[in-house]
Amino acid sequence: MNLILLFFIMIGYVFSLFMSTFTIYYLIRNYDKYGTKLMEILILLTIVNFGVIHSTLFLLSVIFYISELINLLLWKISIISYLIILIQLSLFYSFIKDYKKIPIFPYLIFTIIFGLLIGNILSPDSIIIEINNNTVEYSFGFLFGLHFIIFQIIMMIYYCYINFVIFNRARNKRISLFLNISAIFLLIPLSMSIFYIFFELTVFRSLFIFFAWIGFNFGCFIIIKAPKTFMVVTNKIFFVNIYHKSGVLLYSYNFMNSDSEADSKIWGNILIGLNHILSEFTEKSSQIDVLQTINTDIVVNYDDLGFAVVVATNRKNSILENIINDFTKEFKIKYHEELTEIQDLNKLINISDFNETIKLIEKYYQIYF
């Protein structure tokens, strides 16, 4: 293999391995920034699979010749790892679009072709290894190569479709642009992989791993610098209501028209009533903090100063919960005097005292505007 090419491949591998390790460490230390445990685990597994497993297997199988049997085995395992990565990425984008909802038809196709590929790769003539001018080269059997190309083309179409939907749904187009750029980075190595299978030229193999590492490192950068991107792009808030323990609405802000099953004020009064009743018999930690309907999660943060922040969203996650907690704390500090004065339920409440709450909403919920 060309020494210059070898040098760049080694540099790319070491840098990607470093980014993998650092991102994994950052994910574990800051797990609450990624919305849900499921998304964090999915991101973590994808990083380990590509940054550590696939990259290492790829390097060992194309740079170092150990023996025909071992190199072929390493190459086949790296391909299986690559196929799993493509499925993991499709799940990642699907969950951003609709959390925990897997479209049946596309994944039925993915599963069938994936099964065919696994069956084909076990065949001894699916991949052939050759050593040419100190370069390890691989050629693909017709059936395996055909299924491999079809699988990647379908994935490319799916990535484009799902990103188009996410972009159209996103309130903040600038934030969703990061995801669109990451999708473009995905299409390039996928194209290089298809070219390599079809033409069997090692230049496409090298371009594949280079572009894959570039896209991977860009993804790691986004994970570290803009973790909220993964959960707030399509996450929506319908309203933020603040209630006094008597049930009086202190402040209300509607972000959009909701499809929730009941009017926001009715929901708020019901929840405040439930929390107020429960507070007479239970500890604060056991009070209701979320109520779910078909299309809406109603999150309640009940403060001991006698008010509750009620937020309706299409999907509750830890990012939103942290925002609600921080908002509640600052609301309590800002209006501590007013809230203390109305602890007496017989005290007349002047809701105009809380008109400046809009500034707090703009400060804490700006990513949802």
C-alpha positions as CSV (number, residue, x, y, z in Angstrom):
1,M,0.0,0.0,0.0
2,N,1.1,3.5,-0.8
3,L,2.9,4.9,2.3
4,I,1.3,8.3,2.0
5,L,-2.2,6.7,1.9
6,L,-1.2,4.5,4.8
7,F,-0.1,7.5,6.8
8,F,-3.4,9.3,6.3
9,I,-5.4,6.2,7.1
10,M,-3.5,5.8,10.4
11,I,-4.0,9.5,11.3
12,G,-7.7,9.3,10.5
13,Y,-8.1,6.1,12.6
14,V,-6.2,7.5,15.6
15,F,-8.1,10.8,15.5
16,S,-11.5,9.0,15.2
17,L,-10.6,6.6,18.0
18,F,-9.7,9.6,20.2
19,M,-13.0,11.4,19.3
20,S,-14.9,8.2,20.0
21,T,-13.3,7.8,23.5
22,F,-13.8,11.4,24.4
23,T,-17.5,11.5,23.1
24,I,-18.3,8.3,25.0
25,Y,-16.8,9.8,28.2
26,Y,-18.8,13.0,27.6
27,L,-22.0,11.0,27.0
28,I,-21.7,9.1,30.2
29,R,-20.9,12.2,32.2
30,N,-23.7,14.3,30.7
31,Y,-26.4,11.7,30.0
32,D,-29.2,14.0,31.0
33,K,-28.5,16.4,28.1
34,Y,-29.8,14.0,25.5
35,G,-33.4,14.0,26.4
36,T,-34.1,10.3,27.0
37,K,-32.1,7.3,28.1
38,L,-33.0,5.4,24.9
39,M,-31.5,8.1,22.7
40,E,-28.4,8.3,24.8
41,I,-27.9,4.5,24.6
42,L,-28.6,4.5,20.8
43,I,-26.0,7.3,20.2
44,L,-23.5,5.5,22.5
45,L,-23.9,2.1,20.8
46,T,-23.5,3.8,17.3
47,I,-20.3,5.5,18.4
48,V,-18.8,2.4,19.9
49,N,-19.8,0.4,16.8
50,F,-18.3,2.7,14.2
51,G,-15.6,4.6,16.1
52,V,-14.1,1.5,17.8
53,I,-15.4,-1.8,16.3
54,H,-15.8,-1.0,12.6
55,S,-12.9,1.3,12.2
56,T,-10.5,-1.2,14.0
57,L,-11.8,-4.1,11.9
58,F,-11.5,-2.1,8.7
59,L,-8.0,-1.1,9.5
60,L,-6.8,-4.6,10.4
61,S,-8.4,-6.2,7.3
62,V,-7.1,-3.7,4.7
63,I,-3.7,-2.6,6.1
64,F,-2.3,-5.7,7.7
65,Y,-2.2,-9.1,6.0
66,I,-2.2,-11.8,8.7
67,S,-3.6,-14.7,6.7
68,E,-6.3,-15.2,4.1
69,L,-8.7,-16.8,6.6
70,I,-8.2,-14.2,9.3
71,N,-8.3,-11.2,7.0
72,L,-11.4,-12.5,5.3
73,L,-13.0,-13.1,8.7
74,L,-12.1,-9.6,9.9
75,W,-13.5,-8.0,6.7
76,K,-16.7,-9.9,6.9
77,I,-17.2,-8.9,10.5
78,S,-16.5,-5.3,9.6
79,I,-19.2,-5.4,6.9
80,I,-21.7,-6.9,9.4
81,S,-20.8,-4.1,11.8
82,Y,-21.3,-1.5,9.0
83,L,-24.8,-2.9,8.2
84,I,-25.8,-2.7,11.9
85,I,-24.5,1.0,12.0
86,L,-26.8,1.8,9.0
87,I,-29.7,0.4,10.9
88,Q,-28.8,2.2,14.1
89,L,-28.6,5.5,12.2
90,S,-32.0,4.9,10.6
91,L,-33.4,4.3,14.1
92,F,-31.8,7.4,15.4
93,Y,-33.4,9.6,12.7
94,S,-36.7,7.7,13.1
95,F,-36.8,8.5,16.8
96,I,-36.0,12.2,16.2
97,K,-39.0,12.3,13.8
98,D,-41.4,10.2,16.0
99,Y,-39.9,9.1,19.3
100,K,-40.2,5.3,19.9
101,K,-42.2,4.9,16.7
102,I,-40.7,2.5,14.1
103,P,-42.3,2.6,10.6
104,I,-43.2,-1.0,9.9
105,F,-42.9,-1.1,6.1
106,P,-39.3,0.3,5.8
107,Y,-38.0,-1.8,8.6
108,L,-39.6,-4.9,7.2
109,I,-37.6,-4.3,4.0
110,F,-34.5,-3.6,6.0
111,T,-34.9,-6.8,8.0
112,I,-35.4,-8.9,4.9
113,I,-32.4,-7.6,3.0
114,F,-30.3,-7.7,6.2
115,G,-31.2,-11.3,6.7
116,L,-30.3,-12.1,3.0
117,L,-26.9,-10.3,3.5
118,I,-26.1,-12.3,6.6
119,G,-27.0,-15.5,4.9
120,N,-25.0,-14.6,1.8
121,I,-21.9,-13.5,3.7
122,L,-21.6,-16.9,5.3
123,S,-21.1,-18.4,1.9
124,P,-17.4,-19.0,1.0
125,D,-17.7,-17.4,-2.4
126,S,-19.5,-14.2,-1.2
127,I,-16.2,-12.4,-0.8
128,I,-12.8,-13.2,-2.4
129,I,-9.5,-11.9,-1.1
130,E,-6.4,-11.2,-3.2
131,I,-3.0,-9.7,-2.5
132,N,-1.9,-7.4,-5.3
133,N,1.3,-5.2,-4.9
134,N,1.3,-5.5,-1.1
135,T,-2.4,-4.3,-1.1
136,V,-5.2,-6.4,0.3
137,E,-8.0,-6.4,-2.2
138,Y,-11.5,-7.8,-1.9
139,S,-14.0,-8.7,-4.6
140,F,-17.7,-9.4,-4.1
141,G,-19.8,-12.3,-5.3
142,F,-22.6,-11.2,-7.6
143,L,-25.5,-12.1,-5.3
144,F,-23.9,-10.6,-2.2
145,G,-22.8,-7.5,-4.0
146,L,-26.2,-7.0,-5.5
147,H,-28.0,-7.3,-2.1
148,F,-25.3,-5.1,-0.5
149,I,-25.8,-2.3,-3.1
150,I,-29.6,-2.5,-2.8
151,F,-29.5,-2.3,1.0
152,Q,-27.3,0.9,0.9
153,I,-29.5,2.5,-1.8
154,I,-32.6,1.9,0.2
155,M,-30.9,3.4,3.2
156,M,-29.9,6.4,1.3
157,I,-33.4,7.0,0.1
158,Y,-34.7,6.5,3.7
159,Y,-32.2,9.0,5.2
160,C,-33.2,11.6,2.6
161,Y,-36.9,11.1,3.2
162,I,-36.7,11.1,7.0
163,N,-34.4,14.2,7.0
164,F,-36.8,16.0,4.6
165,V,-39.7,15.3,7.1
166,I,-37.7,16.4,10.1
167,F,-36.7,19.6,8.3
168,N,-40.3,20.4,7.4
169,R,-41.5,19.7,11.0
170,A,-38.7,21.6,12.7
171,R,-39.6,25.0,14.2
172,N,-35.9,26.1,14.2
173,K,-34.6,25.4,10.7
174,R,-31.1,26.4,11.7
175,I,-30.9,23.7,14.3
176,S,-32.3,21.1,12.0
177,L,-29.7,22.1,9.4
178,F,-27.1,20.3,11.5
179,L,-29.0,17.0,11.0
180,N,-29.3,17.7,7.3
181,I,-25.6,18.2,7.0
182,S,-24.9,15.0,8.9
183,A,-27.2,13.2,6.4
184,I,-25.2,14.6,3.5
185,F,-22.0,13.3,5.2
186,L,-23.7,9.9,5.3
187,L,-24.6,9.9,1.6
188,I,-21.0,10.4,0.5
189,P,-19.4,7.3,2.1
190,L,-22.5,5.2,1.2
191,S,-21.9,6.3,-2.5
192,M,-18.2,5.4,-2.2
193,S,-19.1,2.0,-0.8
194,I,-21.4,1.3,-3.7
195,F,-18.8,2.4,-6.2
196,Y,-16.2,0.1,-4.5
197,I,-18.5,-2.9,-4.7
198,F,-19.3,-2.2,-8.3
199,F,-15.9,-1.2,-9.6
200,E,-13.7,-3.0,-7.0
201,L,-11.2,-0.2,-7.0
202,T,-9.4,0.4,-3.7
203,V,-9.5,4.1,-4.2
204,F,-13.2,4.0,-3.5
205,R,-12.5,2.0,-0.4
206,S,-10.1,4.6,0.9
207,L,-12.5,7.4,0.0
208,F,-15.3,5.6,1.9
209,I,-13.4,5.4,5.2
210,F,-12.1,9.0,4.8
211,F,-15.6,10.5,4.3
212,A,-17.0,8.2,6.9
213,W,-14.5,9.4,9.5
214,I,-15.2,13.1,8.5
215,G,-18.9,12.5,9.0
216,F,-18.4,10.6,12.2
217,N,-16.2,13.3,13.7
218,F,-18.7,16.0,12.6
219,G,-21.4,14.0,14.4
220,C,-19.2,13.7,17.5
221,F,-18.7,17.5,17.5
222,I,-22.5,18.1,17.3
223,I,-23.1,15.6,20.1
224,I,-20.7,17.4,22.3
225,K,-21.5,21.1,21.3
226,A,-25.2,20.9,20.6
227,P,-26.8,17.9,22.4
228,K,-30.2,19.5,22.4
229,T,-30.3,19.3,18.6
230,F,-31.3,15.6,18.9
231,M,-34.4,16.1,21.0
232,V,-35.8,19.6,20.4
233,V,-35.9,19.6,16.6
234,T,-39.3,18.1,16.5
235,N,-40.2,18.3,20.2
236,K,-43.0,20.8,20.7
237,I,-44.5,22.7,23.6
238,F,-48.1,23.6,23.3
239,F,-48.5,25.8,26.4
240,V,-46.9,26.9,29.7
241,N,-49.3,27.7,32.5
242,I,-48.6,28.8,36.0
243,Y,-51.2,28.2,38.6
244,H,-51.6,29.3,42.2
245,K,-52.5,26.5,44.7
246,S,-56.0,27.9,44.8
247,G,-56.4,27.1,41.1
248,V,-56.1,30.7,39.9
249,L,-54.2,31.0,36.6
250,L,-51.2,33.4,37.3
251,Y,-49.8,33.3,33.8
252,S,-50.4,31.5,30.5
253,Y,-48.4,31.4,27.3
254,N,-49.5,29.4,24.2
255,F,-46.7,28.4,21.8
256,M,-49.1,26.9,19.2
257,N,-52.5,25.4,18.7
258,S,-52.4,22.0,20.2
259,D,-54.1,18.8,19.2
260,S,-54.4,17.8,22.9
261,E,-57.6,16.2,23.9
262,A,-58.6,19.0,26.4
263,D,-58.3,22.7,26.7
264,S,-55.0,23.7,28.5
265,K,-56.8,25.5,31.3
266,I,-59.0,22.6,32.1
267,W,-56.0,20.3,32.2
268,G,-54.2,22.7,34.5
269,N,-57.1,23.0,36.9
270,I,-57.5,19.2,37.1
271,L,-53.8,18.6,37.7
272,I,-53.5,21.4,40.3
273,G,-56.5,20.0,42.1
274,L,-55.0,16.5,42.1
275,N,-51.7,17.7,43.4
276,H,-53.3,19.9,46.0
277,I,-55.4,17.0,47.3
278,L,-52.5,14.6,47.2
279,S,-50.3,17.1,49.1
280,E,-52.5,16.7,52.1
281,F,-51.7,13.0,52.3
282,T,-48.4,12.3,50.6
283,E,-44.9,13.5,50.4
284,K,-44.0,16.0,47.7
285,S,-41.8,13.4,45.9
286,S,-44.9,11.2,45.3
287,Q,-47.1,13.8,43.8
288,I,-48.2,13.7,40.2
289,D,-45.5,15.2,37.9
290,V,-46.8,14.0,34.5
291,L,-50.0,12.9,32.9
292,Q,-50.1,11.3,29.5
293,T,-52.8,11.4,26.9
294,I,-52.7,10.1,23.3
295,N,-51.0,13.1,21.8
296,T,-49.8,15.1,24.8
297,D,-47.7,14.8,27.9
298,I,-48.7,17.2,30.7
299,V,-45.7,17.9,33.0
300,V,-46.3,19.5,36.4
301,N,-43.6,21.1,38.6
302,Y,-45.3,21.8,42.0
303,D,-43.4,24.2,44.2
304,D,-43.6,24.5,48.0
305,L,-44.4,28.2,47.7
306,G,-47.8,27.3,46.5
307,F,-47.7,27.5,42.7
308,A,-47.3,25.0,39.9
309,V,-45.8,25.2,36.4
310,V,-47.8,23.2,34.0
311,V,-46.3,22.4,30.6
312,A,-48.0,20.5,27.7
313,T,-45.7,18.9,25.2
314,N,-45.8,16.2,22.5
315,R,-43.0,14.3,24.3
316,K,-41.5,14.7,27.8
317,N,-37.8,14.3,28.0
318,S,-35.0,15.2,30.5
319,I,-34.0,18.3,28.5
320,L,-37.5,19.8,28.9
321,E,-37.6,18.7,32.6
322,N,-34.4,20.5,33.3
323,I,-35.7,23.7,31.6
324,I,-38.9,23.5,33.6
325,N,-37.0,23.1,36.9
326,D,-34.7,26.0,36.1
327,F,-37.6,28.1,35.0
328,T,-39.6,27.3,38.2
329,K,-36.6,28.2,40.4
330,E,-36.1,31.6,38.8
331,F,-39.9,32.3,38.8
332,K,-39.9,31.6,42.5
333,I,-36.9,34.0,43.1
334,K,-38.3,36.7,40.9
335,Y,-41.8,36.7,42.4
336,H,-40.9,35.5,45.9
337,E,-42.5,38.5,47.6
338,E,-45.7,38.3,45.5
339,L,-46.0,34.6,46.1
340,T,-45.4,34.9,49.8
341,E,-48.2,37.5,50.1
342,I,-50.8,35.2,48.4
343,Q,-50.1,32.2,50.6
344,D,-53.3,33.2,52.4
345,L,-56.1,31.7,50.2
346,N,-58.3,34.6,51.3
347,K,-55.9,37.1,49.8
348,L,-57.0,38.8,46.6
349,I,-54.6,37.8,43.8
350,N,-53.6,40.4,41.2
351,I,-52.4,38.4,38.2
352,S,-51.0,41.6,36.6
353,D,-48.1,41.3,39.1
354,F,-46.8,38.4,37.0
355,N,-46.9,40.0,33.5
356,E,-43.1,40.1,33.3
357,T,-43.1,36.3,33.2
358,I,-42.9,36.4,29.4
359,K,-39.2,37.4,29.8
360,L,-38.5,34.2,31.7
361,I,-40.3,32.2,29.2
362,E,-38.3,33.7,26.3
363,K,-35.1,33.1,28.3
364,Y,-35.7,29.4,29.2
365,Y,-37.9,28.2,26.4
366,Q,-36.2,30.0,23.5
367,I,-35.3,26.7,21.7
368,Y,-39.0,26.0,21.4
369,F,-40.0,29.2,19.7
